């Protein structure tokens, strides 16, 4: 019997962040998926999480876990598939380290993903977009920040995780406004900015509290801490 704890710890602490250079969001998502799986398996097998073995996580148990996600936790197909993808990735990792689980890994890899209907994504009209960009109260510091965030997200087509991860060093306003983005899967891109976007960014930088925080957009608690420290 092979202890699950040793290999799962190596997978989450070393393989994903160091060898695969997965983003912090991916590492956290996979860690949560295994938290759910380990808790389910321990409860189902009437044992403690630390006592689980790799051999106990066979294909029938994984299928029961997936049904549990859908019935008890009311997860949709996409969430169910994401949890299954994490399990399959872990067993690909094990194939090269625990050869005795090769047949078990083959059975788990054979579990199919569940098909889901993709919803048609609607879009905003130009007046609706403009109303959204004009919504923040620019008489307040938070309003200048929020307006700059909305303009930047719209102009550069940023995900929320990309937007909040933008640092001061990622913005160039002279001679040509530009942004450097580290996206999903560590994909990098450099994008030119519209003149209006550059204008609202300059307005935000003019009132941004001077501090050592590297992020372009400060949270309210960061602003408060700076004020208290001053």
C-alpha positions in Angstrom: 0.0 0.0 0.0 1.3 3.5 -0.9 0.5 6.4 1.4 -1.5 9.1 -0.3 -0.3 11.8 2.0 3.4 11.7 0.8 2.6 11.7 -2.9 -0.2 14.3 -2.7 2.0 16.6 -0.7 4.8 16.3 -3.2 2.4 17.0 -6.0 0.8 20.1 -4.5 3.9 21.6 -2.9 6.6 20.8 -5.5 5.3 19.4 -8.8 2.6 22.0 -9.5 4.3 25.2 -8.4 7.9 24.4 -9.0 8.2 21.8 -11.8 5.0 22.8 -13.8 5.2 26.4 -12.8 1.4 26.5 -12.4 -0.1 29.8 -11.4 -1.2 30.4 -7.8 -4.9 30.2 -8.9 -4.3 26.7 -10.5 -2.5 25.5 -7.4 -5.3 26.7 -5.1 -8.0 25.2 -7.4 -6.3 21.8 -7.4 -5.7 21.9 -3.7 -9.4 22.6 -3.0 -10.4 19.7 -5.4 -8.2 17.3 -3.4 -9.5 18.7 -0.1 -13.0 17.7 -1.3 -11.9 14.3 -2.5 -9.9 13.4 0.6 -12.7 14.4 2.9 -15.2 12.4 0.8 -13.0 9.4 0.6 -12.2 9.4 4.4 -15.9 9.6 5.2 -16.9 7.0 2.7 -14.2 4.5 3.8 -14.6 5.3 7.5 -11.0 6.2 8.0 -8.9 9.3 8.7 -7.6 11.4 5.8 -3.9 10.8 6.8 -4.5 7.0 6.6 -5.8 7.0 3.0 -3.7 5.1 0.4 -3.4 5.6 -3.3 -5.0 2.2 -4.0 -8.2 3.3 -2.2 -8.7 6.1 -4.7 -9.8 3.7 -7.5 -12.1 4.4 -10.4 -15.4 3.4 -8.6 -14.6 5.7 -5.7 -13.8 8.6 -8.1 -17.1 8.0 -9.8 -18.9 8.1 -6.5 -17.1 11.3 -5.7 -18.2 12.9 -9.0 -21.8 11.9 -8.3 -21.5 13.4 -4.8 -20.4 16.7 -6.3 -23.4 16.8 -8.6 -26.1 15.6 -6.1 -24.9 16.8 -2.7 -22.9 19.9 -3.6 -25.1 20.7 -6.7 -22.0 21.3 -8.9 -22.6 21.8 -12.6 -20.8 19.9 -15.4 -18.0 22.4 -15.7 -17.1 22.2 -12.0 -17.4 18.4 -12.0 -15.1 18.2 -15.0 -12.6 20.6 -13.4 -12.4 18.3 -10.3 -12.0 15.3 -12.5 -9.2 17.0 -14.5 -7.3 17.6 -11.2 -7.6 13.9 -10.3 -6.4 12.8 -13.7 -3.4 15.1 -13.6 -2.4 13.7 -10.2 -2.5 10.2 -11.5 -0.4 11.2 -14.5 2.1 12.4 -12.0 1.9 9.0 -10.1 2.4 6.9 -13.2 6.1 7.8 -13.2 6.6 7.4 -9.4 4.3 4.5 -8.3 4.4 2.0 -11.1 2.1 -0.4 -9.2 -0.8 2.1 -9.9 -0.5 2.0 -13.7 -3.7 -0.1 -14.2 -5.5 2.0 -11.6 -4.4 5.2 -13.4 -5.6 3.8 -16.8 -9.0 3.2 -15.3 -9.3 6.7 -14.0 -8.1 8.3 -17.2 -10.9 6.4 -18.9 -13.6 8.2 -16.9 -15.2 10.6 -19.4 -15.8 14.2 -19.0 -19.4 15.3 -19.0 -20.6 17.3 -21.9 -22.2 20.7 -21.1 -24.1 23.1 -23.2 -22.2 26.4 -23.7 -24.4 29.4 -23.0 -24.4 32.1 -25.6 -22.5 35.1 -24.2 -24.4 38.3 -24.6 -22.7 41.7 -25.1 -23.3 45.3 -24.1 -24.2 48.0 -26.5 -21.9 51.1 -26.9 -24.3 53.3 -24.7 -24.4 50.5 -22.1 -20.6 50.3 -22.0 -20.3 54.0 -21.7 -22.8 54.1 -18.9 -20.7 51.5 -17.1 -17.5 53.4 -17.6 -19.1 56.6 -16.3 -20.7 55.0 -13.2 -17.9 55.5 -10.7 -18.0 58.8 -8.7 -14.9 60.6 -9.7 -15.2 63.0 -6.9 -13.8 60.2 -4.6 -10.5 58.5 -4.7 -12.2 55.1 -4.9 -14.2 56.4 -7.9 -11.1 57.4 -9.8 -9.6 54.0 -9.1 -12.7 52.1 -10.1 -13.1 54.1 -13.3 -9.5 53.4 -14.2 -10.0 49.6 -13.6 -13.1 49.6 -15.8 -11.4 51.4 -18.6 -8.4 49.2 -18.5 -10.4 46.0 -18.3 -12.5 47.1 -21.3 -9.6 48.4 -23.4 -7.3 45.5 -22.9 -9.9 42.7 -22.6 -8.6 41.6 -19.2 -9.8 38.8 -16.9 -10.4 39.9 -13.3 -7.4 37.9 -12.1 -5.2 39.7 -14.7 -6.7 43.1 -13.8 -6.0 42.9 -10.1 -2.5 41.5 -10.8 -1.3 44.5 -12.8 1.6 46.2 -11.2 3.0 49.7 -11.5 5.9 48.4 -13.6 3.5 46.8 -16.1 2.2 50.2 -17.2 4.0 52.5 -19.6 2.4 55.9 -20.3 5.4 57.5 -22.1 6.1 57.8 -25.0 3.3 55.5 -26.1 0.7 54.1 -23.5 1.1 50.4 -23.2 0.4 47.6 -20.7 2.2 44.3 -20.1 -0.1 41.4 -19.0 0.8 38.0 -17.6 -2.2 36.0 -18.5 -3.6 32.5 -17.9 -1.1 29.8 -18.5 1.7 32.3 -18.0 1.0 33.7 -21.5 2.5 37.2 -21.8 1.2 40.0 -24.0 1.9 43.7 -24.6 -1.0 45.9 -25.6 -1.3 49.5 -26.7 -3.8 51.6 -24.7 -6.3 54.1 -26.0 -5.8 57.7 -25.3 -8.9 57.9 -23.1 -7.6 54.9 -21.1 -4.2 56.5 -20.6 -6.0 59.7 -19.4 -8.0 57.9 -16.7 -4.9 56.0 -15.6 -3.0 59.2 -15.1 -5.9 60.6 -13.1 -5.7 57.6 -10.8 -1.9 57.6 -10.4 -2.1 61.3 -9.5 -4.2 60.5 -6.3 -2.9 57.0 -5.6 -1.4 56.8 -2.1 2.4 56.7 -2.2 3.5 53.3 -0.8 5.7 50.3 -1.5 2.8 48.1 -2.7 3.6 46.9 -6.2 0.0 46.7 -7.4 -1.4 49.4 -9.6 -4.8 49.3 -7.9 -4.8 49.4 -4.1 -7.4 47.9 -2.0 -9.2 50.0 0.7 -7.4 48.1 3.4 -4.0 49.0 1.8 -5.0 52.7 1.7 -6.1 52.5 5.4 -2.8 50.9 6.5 -0.8 53.6 4.7 -2.8 56.3 6.4 -2.4 54.7 9.9 1.3 54.3 9.3 1.6 57.9 8.3 
